[in-house]
Amino acid sequence: MQFLGFSLRNQLFVAPMAGVTDRPFRQLCKRMGAALAVSEMVTSNSLLYGSMKTRRRADHTGEVAPIAVQIAGADPALMADAARYNVDRGAQIIDINMGCPARKICNVMAGSALLRDEPLVARILEAVVAAVPATPVTLKMRTGWDREHRNALRILRIAEQSGIRALALHGRTRACGYSGHAEYETIRQVKAAAGIPVIANGDIASPEKAKQVLDSSGADAVMIGRAAQGRPWLFREIEHFLNTGEPLPPPRVSEIHQVLLAHLDDLYLFYGRAPGVGIARKHISWYTRGLLGSAAFRHRMNQLPTVEGQRQAVDDFFTGLAEHDEYLPSPVTDPDDPATGPAAIEELAA
């Protein structure tokens, strides 16, 4: 796929997710088949540029191109500064967040709250595009503020007039949060009217669903978020299905064990040992959900304060599942595990 001057291996993008799409996760998803991974959002507040969190989010050492960084904010000048700041530190694509429904973001009129103010949307987009003229700028947004105020088509026109090069559309309104079903018909309408690439986002959790969304919406690519949490091999499964029409078998328990251990090592190295233990807990929970005894394991694991203890607990858990070294999902699910249902998984996608 040709996208903004880059030759990509496929049409599969990783959605920006706060607290999730750090460098270790982005690199892992790319190894597993994703063509592009957008960073978790970076604030446009220049006072935070010196923070350790911001420096980590701007760290792209060793990352496979293209490097896409998402910025968030409501002030055109600060957003322009944030774009320049990240391009100076290696960003090859700047993505603007107008899709996050989180209350703490919308309360400062950023994220999807911006969709209520179309003139401000235009000023922000124009300022960012002008600030980094040699770098493609993209926009991630929702279908509107609520079901009575869907304005995706108007925002598309504003985006195109402002010089935005591609649009990722989450098929829900801000008011919907992550409830209900994604509006693929709205995505189809936006794609039909667009002169720029459109990426479909929302509820894409299987190879079959990815193909269905691509076919029905006409979108140029699909963007996957929460379905990849603890399941990065989803990208290779979709890639294989799109190329062959045949499903890949899901990973064996032993492969999940090895992928998780490598991911943990990357997290410890990236964040440091003590912070890495805390960051790793949610990933361990995602990798193990649905496996036999995982609810009790997660409770014990969350009390462990050290790298050695955490890693040993993971080894012990998977050693106990050795007799179940079969394909997943289904052979070793725990019916009493409340974390296996989609309603129990916290949605963090922006």
N, C-alpha and C positions, 0 to 999 in steps of 0.2 A: 504494500500500500504506500502510495506517495502522499505525504502529509506535511504541509508547511515547509517543504524543501528537504524533508527527511525521508529516506527509504525505510519503511517499517516492515517487519516480518509478517504482520497480520493486522487485523482490525480490532484488537483487544487491548483496552486501556484499563489501568487501575485508577479508581476514583480516589480523590484526595479525602482522607479521613483523619480527623483530629486525633492525635495520640496513637495513630496506627501506621500511617504511611511514612514512617521514618526511613532513613537510608537502608538499614538492614532489610526491612520489609519490601521496599521498592526493588532492591537488587534481587531478592529471592523471587519475587513475582516475575521479574524479567527472565531470570534463569528458567522459570517454570513455563514460560511461553508468552507472557505479556509483552506487547510491543512498546508501550509507553506507560509510565507511572508518574502521576502528579503528586508532588509533595503535599504534606499537611500544610494548612495555610500559615502564612507568616504575617504578622501584624504590620500595618502601615505606620504604626506609632514609632517614630524615630528614637524615642527614649528607650525603647526596648532592644535596639539593635545590639547593644553590648551585652545583653543577657546570655547566659549559657544556653538557655532553651532556643533562642533565636539563632545563635551561632551553630548549634547542632542542626537546626532545620535548614540552614544555608550551607551545610557541609555535603558536598557531592563527590568527595574523593573516591576515585575508582568507579564511579557510577557510569553505566552504559548510556550513551546518548540515545535519544535527546533528553536533556535535563529540563524538566518542566516544574516550575515553582508557582504555587498559588499564593496570591496576596489578598488581604481582606482589609476593608476600611470604608469610611464614608466621606473622607475629605479628598477632593481631587488632587490637591498639591501633595499631600502626604502619600497618596497612592502612587503618584508619579515618582516621588522619592524612593518609595519601596521597590518599584520596578527597577529603577536605575541601580539601587543597592544590590539587588539580587542578580541582575545581569552582570554587574562588575564581579560577582562571585561565582560566575559560571552558568547561570540560568540561560538556557537556549530558547525557552518558551516561557512567557509570563501568562498565567491564568488568573482571571479576576473572579473572586467569589461573590456571586449573587444568588447562591443556592442554599447556604446553610440556614436551617430553621431554628438553631439553638437560641434559647431565650437570651443568653448573655451576649450573643452576637447581634440579634435583632434589637435588643434594648438600646444599643448604641447606633441604631439605624445602619447597620452593616449587613452583610449576607443577604438573605432573601427579603429582608425589610426594605431594601433599596427598590424593589420592584414597585413599591407604592409611589415612588417619586421619579417619574420618567425623565424630567429635565436633569435631575441630579445624576441619573444613570448616564445620560449623554455626556455630561461634564466629566465624570470619572473616566469613562471609556476614552474620550478624546484626549484627556490629560495623560493617561497611561500610554496610549499609542504614540503620542507626540514625544514622550519622554524616552522611549526606546525604539527609535525609528528602524533600526536594523534587526530588531527582534520581533518575531510574530507574537501577537497578543491574542489570547482566547478568552472566552467567557463561559462560566458555568452558572446555570440558573435553573429556576423552576418555572412551572407553567403560569404562575401568577401568585397573587397574595392569598386569595381564597377562591372557592368555586364560582363565586359571583364576579370575580375580578381576575379573569385569566387574560393576561396581556402578552403572552409569549410572542405572538406575531408582531406586535408593536415594538417590543424590545428587540426582536430580530432586525427590524428595519433600522432602529437606532444603532444597533451594533454594526451592521454593515456600513452605514453612513459614517460611523466613527473609525472605521478601519480595522475592526475585529476580524481575525482571520478564520476562526472556527468557533462553533457553539456546542457545548455539552448541555443537554437538557434532561434534568430529572423530571420524570413524568408525574409530578405531584405539585400541588400548591404549597405555599408556606404553611397555611393553616392545617393541611393534611398531615404535616410532619412525615411520619413513615407508616401511617395507617392506610388501609384501603389498598387499591390496586393502582399500579402505574398507568398513566394515560398514554398509551402508545398511539392512539388516534391523534392526540394533540401533537405528538412528536412527528407523526406522518405529515400533518398539515404544515408544520414548521419546515420540515425538510422539503416539501413540495414548493414552498415559497422562497427557499433560501438559495443564495448564490455562493454560499460558503459551506464547508463541510459541517455536518451535524452529527453529533455523537449521542446515541440513546443511552439513558441511564435509568435504573430503577427495576428491582425485582428480577434481575437476570442472574439465575442461580444454577443453570444447567446448560449443557451444550445444545439441547433441543430448544430451550427458551431463547438462547442467543441467536440461533438461526431463525427462529420464528420472528423475533423482534427485527432483525436485519431485513428479512423478507417483507414483513408487513409494513414497516415504517419507511423503508428505503434509506435508512440511516447509513452513513459512511462507516461507522464503527460503533461498538458497544463499550460502555464503561461499567466496570464491576467493582462493587465496594464490599459490603458486609459478607457477601457469599464467599469471598476469598479469605476471610478471617479464619485462620486455622485450616485453610484448604487452598493453599496456593497452587496446587496441581490442577485446580479447576481450569486454569488458562491452557494448559497442554491438552486437557480433555476437550475443551471447546475448539482449539486449533485443529486437533485431529478430526473432530466431527465435521467441521466446516470444510476440511480438505478432502475427506473420504466418504462422509455420510455414515460412517460406522463409529459406534461408541468405543472408547478405551475402557478397559476394566479399571475400577477404582483402585487406589493404592492398597497394598497390604499393610497390616499393622506394623510390620518390621520397617517398612519404608517411612511410615509416619514417624516412627521413633527416630530414625536417622535424620530426617528433615528437621524435626523439632530440635534435636540436639545441636545441629549446625546453626539453626536460627538462634538458639539460646547463646551459643558462643559468640555470634555476631553482636547480639544485644549487650552482652557483658563487656565486649571490647569497645563498642560504640559509646555506651553510657557510663562505663565504669562498673566495678563489681557490685557495690551496694545499690546504686540506682538501678542497675541492670536487673537485679533480682526483682525489684518492684515492678518494673516495666514488663518483665517476662511473665508475670503471673497471669495476665489476661490472655496472652498468647498460648500459654500452656492450657488454660481452660478451653480455649477455642479448639486447639488441636485434639483434645481428649473428649470433647462433648460427644455423647452417644456411645462411648466405649464402656464396657462392663465395669461397674464400680467407680466410674469417673466422678460422681457427685461427692462421695466420701473422700476420694483422693484429692480433689480440689480443696476441700475443707482443710485437710492436713497440710497440703502443699502451701496454702496461703499463710500458714503460720511460720514457715521456714525463713530465716533471715540471711542465709549465706548461699553463695554460689554452690559450694560443695553439697550442702544439704538439699538444695533445689534440684541439682543435677542428679544426685543419688536417688531422690524420690521419683524422678521421671524414669530413671533406669529400672527401679524396682517395680514401678507400675507396669511398664511395658514388658518386663520379664515375666510378670504374672499373667500377661496376655499371650505369652509365646505359643501356647497350645491353640490359640485362636488366630494364628498368623494366616488370615484369610483376607479376601477382598472386602472392602467396605464400600458403602454402608450396609447395614442390617445384620451381619452375623453376630455381632457382639454388642448390640445396643442394650442400654439399661433402661427399662420401662419406668423406673422410679426417678430418673434424672430429669429434674425440671428444666435444665439448661438446654435440652435437646430440641425443644420446640422453638420455632422462629419468634414467638412472642416474648421469649425469655432472653433473647439476644439483644443487647443494647446496640442501637443503630448510631453509628458515629459519622456516617458519610456526610460530607459537606454538600 
